[in-house]
Amino acid sequence: MASVRIREAKEGDCGDILRLIRVKTVGRKPGGTSRVRKTLGSALRADGFGENPFYHCLVAEILPAPGELLGPCVVGYGIYYFIYSTWKGRTIYLEDIYVMPEYRGQGIGSKIIKKVAEVALDKGCSQFRLAVLDWNQRAMDLYKALGAQDLTEAEGWHFFCFQGEAMRKLAGK
């Protein structure tokens, strides 16, 4: 297996992160890449690397073997941010994690998740949350194997979202 490094993303990684987001959406639904907004590249830069970032990101790089001329290659990412629970206090939320299919099964996703857990502990978080689509059994199995509890099963939580017109209507705009 090639050497893998998990590190905090830098602004210069935005092109690779956007590339992986687009690759990820192709396999999700027909027209997947068209669902990625055209301004996402500039938003990734502005929202993640300004004075008060809205998110943080880790990247997974395959490092070249000694003597290889190619530089490191970004093959995965994990986007996370901090939220606050009135019951549990500081919380880290892993919004998105992705590893290119040809690099799966090598422990890269687990390394990203473990690094997010390290960040959570370093920042004094009491919990680490994430969500997964109901059809992604492989991811659910991984999260459970790493010790995550399925809150849908355990506590009956359902996640809801207001967006677009529903959000404007709610806000009276």
DABEL-V979275 format. One record per residue. N is the residue number from 0. RES is the residue in one letter. OMEGA is omega in whole degrees, 0 to 359 (none if undefined). Layout:
{{N,RES,OMEGA} {N,RES,OMEGA}}
//
This chain:
{{0,M,178} {1,A,179} {2,S,183} {3,V,176} {4,R,174} {5,I,182} {6,R,174} {7,E,177} {8,A,174} {9,K,181} {10,E,179} {11,G,178} {12,D,185} {13,C,178} {14,G,178} {15,D,180} {16,I,179} {17,L,178} {18,R,181} {19,L,177} {20,I,179} {21,R,178} {22,V,181} {23,K,185} {24,T,179} {25,V,184} {26,G,185} {27,R,185} {28,K,174} {29,P,181} {30,G,185} {31,G,182} {32,T,179} {33,S,178} {34,R,177} {35,V,184} {36,R,186} {37,K,182} {38,T,184} {39,L,181} {40,G,179} {41,S,178} {42,A,178} {43,L,180} {44,R,184} {45,A,187} {46,D,184} {47,G,188} {48,F,177} {49,G,182} {50,E,179} {51,N,185} {52,P,176} {53,F,180} {54,Y,173} {55,H,183} {56,C,171} {57,L,173} {58,V,175} {59,A,180} {60,E,168} {61,I,182} {62,L,180} {63,P,175} {64,A,178} {65,P,179} {66,G,177} {67,E,182} {68,L,181} {69,L,177} {70,G,178} {71,P,181} {72,C,179} {73,V,183} {74,V,180} {75,G,178} {76,Y,172} {77,G,179} {78,I,182} {79,Y,175} {80,Y,183} {81,F,176} {82,I,181} {83,Y,177} {84,S,178} {85,T,179} {86,W,189} {87,K,180} {88,G,184} {89,R,183} {90,T,172} {91,I,181} {92,Y,176} {93,L,184} {94,E,187} {95,D,175} {96,I,181} {97,Y,172} {98,V,180} {99,M,184} {100,P,182} {101,E,179} {102,Y,179} {103,R,180} {104,G,180} {105,Q,178} {106,G,183} {107,I,178} {108,G,178} {109,S,180} {110,K,178} {111,I,181} {112,I,179} {113,K,179} {114,K,176} {115,V,177} {116,A,177} {117,E,179} {118,V,180} {119,A,180} {120,L,179} {121,D,181} {122,K,177} {123,G,179} {124,C,179} {125,S,180} {126,Q,182} {127,F,183} {128,R,173} {129,L,177} {130,A,180} {131,V,178} {132,L,187} {133,D,180} {134,W,186} {135,N,183} {136,Q,180} {137,R,179} {138,A,179} {139,M,179} {140,D,178} {141,L,182} {142,Y,178} {143,K,179} {144,A,179} {145,L,175} {146,G,179} {147,A,177} {148,Q,177} {149,D,183} {150,L,175} {151,T,178} {152,E,188} {153,A,187} {154,E,177} {155,G,180} {156,W,171} {157,H,180} {158,F,180} {159,F,182} {160,C,168} {161,F,177} {162,Q,176} {163,G,184} {164,E,179} {165,A,180} {166,M,178} {167,R,179} {168,K,180} {169,L,181} {170,A,181} {171,G,181} {172,K,none}}
//
